[in-house]
Amino acid sequence: MPPSTFDIYFVGVGGQGVLTIGEIITEAAFARGLPVNFYPTKGMAQRGGFVKAQLRMGRSTSGPSIPEKGADLVIATEVSESVKALRFLKTDGDFVLYGHVWEPAAVMLGKAPYPAVDAVQAAIRGSGARLHYIDPASLPQFGGVTVPDNVYTLGVALAATRLRDWIDAPTVEQVIQTRWQRGIERNLFALRAGMQCVEMPVG
Amino acid sequence: MTGNEALALGALHAGVKVVTGYPGTPSTGALASLLDREPRGVHVEWSTNEKVALEVAAGAAWAGQRALCTMKMSGLNVAYDSLISIAYSGVIGGLVIYVADDPGVSAGMAEQDSRGFALMSDLPMIDPATVADAYTLTRSAFDLSEQIGSPVFVRLVTANASSFGIVDVDDEPPVYPQREPQLIRDINKFTKAGSAICLAQHRDLIARLEKADAWLRAAKINRLELGRQNGLGIIAAGVVNAYLMEGFEIAARYGFDPAAVSVLSIYGVHPFPAQEARALLGHCSSILVLEELEPQLERQLYVEAQRARYTGEIHGKLSGLFERVGEYTVRHVVQGLDRALNLSIPSDLFTGDTAAEALAAARPITVCAGCPHRGTFMAINQAVRRAGFKKDEVMVTGDIGCTILGMNPPFNTVWNEVSMGASIPLAQGYVHAGVQTPVIATIGDSTFYHAGLAGLVNAVQHQVPLTLIIMDNGWTSMTGMQVNPGTAESAQQTGNRRLDIARIVPALGVDQFWEVDPFDFDATAATIQQALKLPGVKVILARQECAIPARRRGEDAGEARIVAENCNNCKLCIAVTGCLALSVGDGKVIIEPELCYGCGLCAAACQRDAIEFERRA
């Protein structure tokens, strides 16, 4: 019997569009008639700060917060911030990490350390999670511009994790088509490219 | 929709006529959603502050209309003076006060439990669990308010106010006929002149709360479900109710039988549902109390337990099981069941892997790319230095809003933060304390209108030597771009009028007044430096629009480019500005055009002419 609930924990940096991923999944769940609660926490209006969000599907009454070791899936869009989500992931959960590095000013000035991408990957794997790492350099282009990384990341999560048991690509595509007025094609391309990169692993 | 939107829609479907509030995370979305909807025949406004907002709403309610007033917990402190008077007088039309608390403090300020205000003011308070509840219970709150003639609180917390959830919206809400405003002259009700009036009003207030108790019981707002005799009884408050079923399911894996427990779900947290609590005490051999923050219901339960000579155990904060800090999740439900029923649930069930978090880089929040406050912070630092002082010799008091971000690197300019408007009186205190070096106060525009004016008046009357810098970006920005009295008229509601700080300050008797553009770094720094040397009250208006709304309109302030042949990658620009649009790619400093607003402050920071800057008109 498939589990009756599915919880997703998101982390990233303000301005990366990580909350947009959550909103798309929420709308897709809603379109499919699934009970859903989406709890974004961005604190203040500024971009460049830590952002998290919690999405819970399948409960008729849902407490907004996911307990530690409660999430089926983590979607992280920034390397350093991603480690903050690890405590919320189930031991055998899926961890989608988009390997963007957004260095705080102190790091750029050499006054503060920033974790090596390898070390972060090792820590995630070491905790027992199934890591799906997305190299930012691997993103394809659409019309000469790199595709939107957040929608690409959603595509990876949709193809590589049990998120696919909850929402399907056609519904997500519908949401994308109603959500934006411009750039629908590039977002649809990004979603499909993200999904395909999982189905046809390189090498 | 969010809990905030659900609450606002609930008010709309309860026939609300006047909606007022002041922005404050996590409450902002409620009133903001009504401004977006522009409902016909409903007056919606961002008021100057929460006290003003409540007074406007109360006036409307005294004239017989339904009114909603929205604020965060800090705002309730501001409104509280008037709230007590309004509570004593009662209302004619329904008056609902929405206050949002922030257990876990995701938005800054304090873990204030506003349920305590309901207790202190003898006003009923409704505490919904979910987004869907926020809609239905707000409608109930209006009915309750009008039935008993008292203001009623609806309280949300960040978790349900900010959550997007599914709400079963009434397709055909009842149509409330337009009410003619009433003018009721009744000094016994609407004034506080003399003890006879006040004592009578106090009795009325207490009587209204008793009526509220009966109303809440009749409307079955609180739900008591009795399980097995002599089993465990659970009292759950507000949002915690949303975690009960999940907790029961988890505990059931460890031998817990959900049918054995009795549950009192409390959504009307004040008045305390004593009758239901006594029924629970009479039925159960021990009680588990699940409520975030203060043990308010738990304490009242002890009173009922004493009256009933209850001998069972009560598990909660007072027993040492839970602390008064932070947000509750399903973990608290499961831990409580484990403790009360000795279920032997593994203690590490909710203990995740935190070792990797040591890897995370510190990411102090700072101002946005293109923020005009950056220029002001840089200029204060420069002026202090040029005036011959070290940074730790010059007090710079801070205030609420984006201007507080000057406390963080790279500026480290601002020293403290108290409450809206406090920066100006605080600075006066430092002067009277005998500080001989210059004292600077900083405040934003919306904060200045909210509670800064009185502090400035005090400084002028007492001729306190200080330098006040009003950082006017034209918007209430920290909470996500709300209009305030100084916002451009084109962004105000039709027929509203903009006030100009540049005309207000001199009119208050400030003789030394300058207006500067914080993107003009040299002039701003020179002006501040000049002000620091002068006696008396000096006010500098640092005025430049917030970059966020300007960029939404597709506007840039200018264009900055790296001049590669002059740049030696010293990164001074990053060190001084901390701007998010500056980064290091392939060992070279670059400006990310998508993030850059063209403020030019990086060019001002550069000592090698390595950033070329062109200002747009």
Interface residues (C-beta under 8 A of the other chain):
Chain A: V13 G15 E23 T26 F30 P35 V36 N37 F38 Y39 P40 T41 G43 M44 A45 Q46 R47 G48 G49 F50 R59 S60 T61 S62 G63 P64 S65 I66 P67 E68 K69 G70 S80 E81 V83 K84 L86 R87 F88 L89 E103 P104 A105 A106 V107 M108 L109 A112 P113 Y114 P115 A119 V120 A123 I124 S127
Chain B: T25 S106 A107 G108 A129 T130 V131 T158 A159 N160 S162 S163 F164 G165 I166 V239 V240 N241 A242 Y243 M245 E246 E327 T329 V330 R331 L349 F350 T351 G352 D353 T354 A355 A356 E357 L359 A360 A361 A362 R363 P364 I365 T366 V367 C368 A369 C402 L405 P409 P410 S477 M478 T479 G480 M481 I548 K571 I574 A575 G578 L580 L582 S583 V584 L595
